[in-house]
Structure formats: C-alpha cells, structure tokens
Amino acid sequence: METKPKVQENKLVLWLIFLVVLLAYGLFVGVILRRNSYDFSHFIIAGNIYVQPDQISSPIKILSDCGRGPKCGGYDGQFYYRLALDPFTNQRIQHGIMIDLPALRMQRIFYPLTVWILSLGFDRAVPIIMVLANWLALGLIAVFAGKIMKLKGQSPYWGWLIAFYPAFLFSLARDLTEIFGIIFLVVAYWVILRDKKIWAGVLASLAVLSRETTLIFALGFFLAFLWEIIIKKKKAGWPDVFVWLCPISVFIIWQTALRLIWKSGAVSSSIFYNINWPFSGLKYHLLNGNLSHAQNYIEFAFIIWLVCLAGYLFKSSRVHQGVKFAWLIALGIFCLISKSIWVEDWSFMRAFTEVYFFSLLIILSNQSKIKYALAPIVLIMWLIFFKIAVFGQLF
C-alpha cells in the first residue's frame, strides 16, 4: 500500500500534468480568439452554403468566402453546432442550418449532446461550451494517460504525449469530435488495467457514440478475446465479453436508429466517401500536386516514423493484446482512406488519431529507451501544428 505522502505526490503530479496541458491548449485558444475579435463562434467555421444568417436562432460568425469564390461550405463543426442546439432533431434544416449528411453527422452525437446538456438551453452559450468541453477533455486525457503509465510502471509524465497529439489542435480549432472519442478510450483502457471491465464496456460505448471509428478499440478486444479462448485455451468471464460486446451492440443499435430516422445509413455513407483502395487517395493528391507543401512532407515523415517505431516495439510491448489488435485494425483502415480525406492535413491527420493513440500505448508500454525520442519529436510537431492551425501554413 502506498504511503500518504506518496499518494499526495502522485496527485500533485497529475494536477501538474492537467494544468500544463490546459495552459498549452488555453494559449492556443487565446491566440485564435485574439485574432478573431474574441468570438467563440469562429471555431464553428460556419459557411453560407449550409447556414442562413437571417434564420439562425443565435448570431454566429458565418464565412461567405473560403478563398474559392463567393460561397463557403464551412467545416464539420457547423453540423455539430447544429446538433448541439437540438440533439434530438429529425429535421435536416433547422435553426437556419442544413446538415449535409444527417445520419453521418449524427452518429457522432455524444459531443453535441454533452454541449447541449451543459448549455442548459441557452443557444448563445453553445459556441463557448463547444470549445471549453474539448479543452477540458484534453486535460483529462493527459491525467488518465498518466494514470495508465503509472500502472505500467512508467512515469505519469508520459501521459502528456497522448494529450499532445498535434492534430488535436485541428480538432480544438474547429469544434470536432476526435478529442471526445479519445478521452473515453483512455479512461476505458485505464479501468481495464484496474480490472473493471464492465465500466470499460460502458466507456467504450460512449467513445463509439462520440466517434464511430473508436469501435476499433472494441474490435481489438474482441479479437484478443478470441485469441485467449481459442489459441491460448484460457477461460473468459462475462466482464471479458462485456468489454467488446457492449460497444459493438451500442454501435449496431445506434446505426439502426439513424437509418430509421434519416432513411439512409451512416456506415454506408462513410464507406462511400471515405474508403478506397490502399493509398489511392494519397497517390491521387500527390500526382496532382495538392500535397506538395513542406509541412505535408514533415507530416508524412512523422506518420511513417511513428508507425515504424510502434511496429518495431510491437512484439516486446507489455500493452494489452487487445490494443495490439486494435493498432493493426486502425493502421489497416488508415491505409484505405480515400482522396476526400487525403485532400489536406486538417483531414488526414485527424484520420490518423486512433493509430497515434494505439501506437503510443504500444511504445510507452515498453522498457526500451528508444521511446525517449518521442517527447522532443511530438513537441516539435505540436508546435508546427500550432502554427499551421493559427496561420494556415507552416511557411
């Protein structure tokens, strides 16, 4: 049993981790606000194609020019804003905002639902709460990642690296859902390590409702379950089943509900728009010169380096077998993303989120000193993405 001073020291470390992450991302939010007249609705990136200024229930910043003519499509955050105003809607056009693909957007309901609950029905508070919810979630990611590292016999300070995934800056800057998806996966894995697998199933289900691609976590633990009972001939209890069965069941039920509500499938739309032959989307944009900026080559190098490092430490890592299977699935799906995602780093780096998360769990659950190269490289990449997110380009 830990002594009282030791417990207090651990709490202080976790508080320090939490505050440092909040300070770093708070600085980022502050810079964007200062450049946009302290208007939180800038983070929504609402465009005049989908948002009608004379019909909206609360004034927000609406872009009329995205550099491609007099019309602007905005970005995905505008649809989560619309859902945060009314998460139980079955109307495509409401509050002056049209949802482009309702089933596809609504499958990530938990982030806007949380914002709706916290806003208490005050529409003017929604843009602020959307930013603050993601900001606080980043601090919690760092804290629970630190707790995971401690259970793995590592310094809790390593938890910073999961929270400082560079593309989280993109998610924070545009009111997106990646941060909410990962916080639930982080806490789910933490409770698994503490042998509270029923809670893990619940948390993984919330992750699925935040971002459908986090289903990879449940699929990884399903494969690990099969590995244990078929290959290793081990017995498994109900909690071992619940870890993966609950989120998979929630995913199926929610997808069925979306199809009934919107008369179209979210999964089929996602596959149609986002999945293609391996690296065909990347090849398309490289040949057309769309990914020829220096920052893109830096990002490609970062992705390749991280994947290779995780692959090198894959076998010797003490991470749960379910995480290893999840990493393989996530990496396989990332190879299949289409040209609609490879179109820009704001998109493909967010698609890399789950691969990054599982890669870091593999790398940091290893005793090899090679992981010490992670900290400076992740920090440099975070600073690079800070500049890209604020100013648009690195150079």
N, C-alpha and C positions, 0 to 999 in steps of 0.2 A: 504493500500500500504506500502511496506517495505521502510524504510528509506535507504538513500545511504550508510551509514556506515554498516547497517545490510546486505545489498546486497553484499558489498565488503567482509564482514566477511564470508558470505556463499561461495563466490568464493574462498577465501583463504582456507577454509575447504576442498572444492572439489579438489583444486590443491594439498593440502597436501595428501588427500586420493589417488589421482592419482600417485603422486611421491613415496609414501610409497610402493604402490603395484608394481610399476615399479622397485623400488630399490630391493624389496624382490625377485621378479622373475628374475631381472637382475643378482642378486647374484647367483641364481640357474644356469642361462645360463652361467655365467662366470666360475663357478666350472666345469661344463661339458666341456666347451671349453678348460679349462686348462688341464683337464685330457685327452684330445684328440687332443693335438697339435694345438689348436685354429682353428680347421677345422669345419666349419659350416655344411659341408656335412655329418658329423657324425649323426646329428639329423634326417637325412632321413632314416637311418637304412636300407640301400640297401643291398640285398643279391644276391649272384651269381647265384641263381636259375632263377631269373627274370631279372637280369641286366648283360649285357655282356660288360666287360671293354674295349674291343677293338672296340666297336661300339658306345659308348656313345659320345654325342656331346660336353660335358664338363666334365673334370675329377672330380669324386666324390669318396668318401670312399666306398668301396664295401666289405662286410663281406663274407668270404669264410668258416667260421666255427662258428656256433652258439652253440657249445658245444654238438652237436648231430651228428657229422660226418663231412665229407669234403664238404658238401653242406649246404647252408644257405638260408632260404626263406625270410629273412629280415622282414620288418613290413610294415603296411599300408601306411606310409608316403612316401615310394618309388613310389607308384602309384599316389599320389597327386603331387609329384615332376614331374613325367612324364606328368601329365595333365597341370602342371604349365608351362612346356616347350611348349605345344601346346594344349590349352583347347578345340580346335575345331576339334580335331582328330577324324577319324573314322577307324583308324588302331590299331589293338591290339598290334603290335610290331612296335616300332618307337623309334628313339634316343637310340637304344640299350637296351630298356626296354620293357618287355612284361607285360601287365596288366592281372592279373589273371581272374578277373570277370569284364569286361569293364563297363557293364551297372550299376552294383552295385557300382563301384568306382566313375563313372562319375555322379551319381545322386547327389553327394556332390561337385558340380562344383564350387561354388562361392569362396571358399578359394583359390584353384589353379588359378581361373580366376583373382582374385584380385592380386595375386602374379605375374601372367603373365603381367598384366597391369603395375604394379609398376616396374617390371624388365626392361621394355622398350625393350624387345627382347634380353637382354644380359643374356645368359644362365649361365654364371659364377656368376651372382648376385642372381640367383634364390634361392640357399640354404640359403643365408643370409637373403633375404627378407621373406622367409617362416617362419623363427624364429622371425624376427622383427615384422611381421604382427600379429602373435599370441601374442607376448609380449605387443605390444601397445594395442591390443584388451582387454587384461586383465586389463590394466589401465582404459580403457573406461568402462568396466563392473563395476568397482568399483565406478566411477564417476556417472554413470546413476543409479546404485543401490542406491547410496547416495541420488540422487535426488528423487527417489521413496520413500525412507524412510522419507525424509523431507515432501513430500506431504501427507504421512501417519501420520504426527505429531511426528515422531521419529527423533533421532539424525542421521544426514547423515553418521556418522562414522560406523553405522551398515552396510553400503554398502560394507565395507571391507569383510564381511563374505561371501558374494556371490562370490566375486573375489578370495577368498582364499579357494575355493573348492579344497581339497587335490589332487584329480585326474587331475586337470588342469596341475599339474606338469608333469604327464604322457603325456598329450596331447602336452604340450610345448616341452617335451624331444624327441618326435617322429614325429613332424610336422603333427599333426592330426587336426580334424575339430570341435571338441566339443566347443572350445573357440569361434570360429566364429558363431556357432549356437546360443550360449547363449547371445552373445553381441547383436544380433538382437532381441532376445526375451526380453532382459532387456529394450532396447530402445522402443520396441513396447509397452510394458506394461506401461512405463513412459508416452508415448504420449496418451495412452488410459486414464490414470488418468487425463490428461490435456484436455480430450475430443476432441482429434484429431484422430478420429478413421480411417479416410481414410489413413493417414500416417501409422497407426498401421498395417493395412492390407498389405501395401507395405513392411514394415519392417518384418512382419511375413512371407511374401513370400520369402524374402531374407534369412531368417532363414531356411526355408524349402529347399532352394537351397544349403545351407551350410551343413545341416544335416537333413535328411528326418524325423528323429524321433521328430524333433521340430514341426511337424504337430500336435502333441498332443495339443499344445497351441491353434491352430485354432479349433480343435475338441472340446476342453473345452469351448471355447467361443460360438461355435455352440450350444452345449447343454445348455449353460447359456441363449442363445437367445431363445431357445425353452421353457425353464423354465419360462422366463419372459412373453412370449406371451401366453402360454398355461395354466400354473399354476397360475401365478400372474395377468393374463389378462391385461398386460401393452402393450402400443403401442410401436413399434420399427420403427426407421427410416432407410434410406438407409445406413448411416455410420455403424449402428449396424450390418447390413448384410455384409458389405464390410470387416469388421474385420476378419471374418472367411471364407467368400466366395472367396476372392482374393487368400489367400494362398492355399486353397483346390483346386481351379481352376488351379493355377500355378503348384501344385503338380501333378495333373492329366495330364496336358498338357506336362510337362517335362518327366513324366514317359512314356507317349505315344511316345514322341520323342525318348527316349532312346531305346524303343522296336523297333522302325523303324530303328534306326541307327545300333543297335547291334544284332537285331533279337532274343533278349532274354529280359525278364523282370527283372528289378531291384527289384521290390517288391516281386515277386515270389522267386527269389534267396535269398533275405533277410529272408523271412519266412522259406524257406527250411533249411538254415544254422543256423538261429539264434533263432527260436521259437520252443518250445516243450511243454510237459505237465508241470504244475506248479512245480517248484523246482526239476524237474527230473535231470537237468544238474548239479545242486548243489549236489544232492544226489549221482550222479554217481562219481563225483570227490572226495567227502568226503569218500565214501566207498573204493575208490582206493588210498586214501592217498595223493592225489595231492594238497589238500588244508589244509595241516596239520601244516604249519608253524605258529609260534606265531603271526606274522603280519596278517595272514588271520583271526584269531580269533578276533584280535583287530578290523579289518575292518568289520567283521560280527557284532560285538557289536556296532560299530559306526552306521552302516546302520539300525539296529534294533532300537537303541536308538532314532535316528533322525526321523524315520517313526512313532514311538510311540509318540514322542513329538508333531509332526505335527498332528497326529490323535487326540491327547488329546485336542489340541487347535483349531481343525478344525471348530467346530461349532461357537465358540466365536470370531474367527478371522475376522477382518474387511477387509480382502482381497477380491478382486472382485470374484463373483461367478464363473466366467469363469476359474480362477486359481484353485479353489477348484475342479471343474470338471476335469481340466487338471491333477491335482495331482492324482486323482483317476484312470484316464486312464494310466498315467505314471507308477503308482505303479502296476497296473494290468499287464501291458506289462513286467515290470521288473520281475515279478513272473514267466513269461513264457519263459525267456531267456534260451537258450539251453546250452549243455555242451561245445560247441565251444566258448561260451563267459565266462562260469564259469571256464574255463581252468586255468586262472590266474587273479591276481588282476589288472594287467595292462588292462585287458579286462572288467571284470565285474564292476569295479569301474567307468570306463568311461560310461558303460551302465546305471549306476545309476545317471548320470549327470542331466537329466531332473527332476528326483524325488527329487534330492537335491535342485535344483533351486526352484521348486514349494513348497517344504517343507519349505524353508527359507522364502519365501514370506508369507506363512501362519503363521509361527511362529513369524516373525518380525512385522507383521501387527496386533499384539495382545498387549494388555496392561499388560498382565501377566508378572510378574518379573521372571518367570521361564526361559524366553529367555536369561537372563543374564548368564546362564550356557553354552550357545552356544559358546561364544567368546573363553574361555580357551580351550574347547574341540576341536573346529575347529582348533585353533592354534597348539595344540599338534599334532593333526592328520596331519596337513600340514607339520610340522617338521618331523614326522615319514615318510611321503611320500617323503619328500625331500631326506632323507637318502636312502630310497628304490630305488628312481629314479636314484640316483647317484651311489650307491654301489651294487644294485641288491637285497639285503636282509636287513632286519632290524637288525638281529643278525647274 
